[in-house]
Amino acid sequence: MGKLFGLIGHPVSHSMSPSMHNDAFRNLDVDHHYQAFDVKGEDLEAAISGIRALGIKGFNVTIPHKVNVMKFLDEVDEEAKLIGAVNTVVNKDGKLIGYNTDGEGYLQSLLKVTGQELQQMKTLIIGAGGAARAVFTVLSRYGVSELDIANRTNEKAAILASECNCGQADVEVLSIEEAGERLNEYDLIINTTSVGMSPHTDHLPIHLKNLKKATVVSDLIYNPLKTKLLLEAEGKGATILNGVGMFVEQGALAFEKWTGVAPDRHNMENIVLKQLGGF
Ligand code: NAP
């Protein structure tokens, strides 16, 4: 009999996860199904009880539940604890175990662009929210030795730096203005804020006047596929990376945790790009 998987969040109506996972199930020739459930904050505990009662085998968690869901799970893996958020849950014989595949998904997509040189790349992370925590944690674990953070709210960046530095990177916390002035120091710049996301596509998270040509500029946003940050960086000769690779990888890693099988990432990416109008 087919098994049920899902996504909980609010809102979820525009999520690309159902089509991506259902296509991957079809390709495996199994009768499983992935369903998005719109769950409001006050209903989260009841939704988790429902998941247990219905025997849903695994699910993703998105905004606004990635932090709050942790208290309703039976176990949370070490990296998800460090990040402070869960985006993937496996139902193992009735026990709900939480993971975070956002960070590792980002790392895998980034390595395709940087290769092993990543460790030596002086890196600036813009933002200090949930996505920034995931990115900072995996880059520090991977051994990136210089890892600076700039955020609108300075205190959040300082907390992130003290809680997530598992690899003992050299870290400086800067204001957005300071980071902009010193932009030519960085080999890799990562926007983890929502600045530039549709419909506010004319916004920039940082000024690029001091960007050096050989820099890799990465934006976690995938809608639009090229944010203003990426368009301007590309115009200045930088190598750019959007958030599609991260989205596909985090989903593929979740799929592997649920089924033990590696899905076809290329197919998954095509589905996502089609939905985003990238074809
Ligand atoms: P979050 O926890 O709410 O954090 C938002 C971050 O953006 C904070 O650093 C916040 O700064 C900053 N920010 C928001 N509005 C701003 C503004 N007007 N000016 C300056 N800074 C602003 O959100 P999140 O979960 O980290 O998600 C952030 C982005 O990553 C979203 O665009 C999301 O779509 C993207 N994302 C992509 C993937 C993927 O698979 N590609 C996965 C996860 C997230 P303050 O701390 O000062 O509020």
Boltz pocket constraint, residues with backbone or C-beta under 6 A from the ligand:
constraints:
  - pocket:
      binder: B
      contacts: [[A, 102], [A, 126], [A, 127], [A, 128], [A, 129], [A, 130], [A, 131], [A, 132], [A, 151], [A, 152], [A, 153], [A, 156], [A, 191], [A, 192], [A, 193], [A, 194], [A, 195], [A, 197], [A, 220], [A, 221], [A, 222], [A, 243], [A, 244], [A, 246], [A, 247], [A, 248], [A, 250]]
      max_distance: 6.0
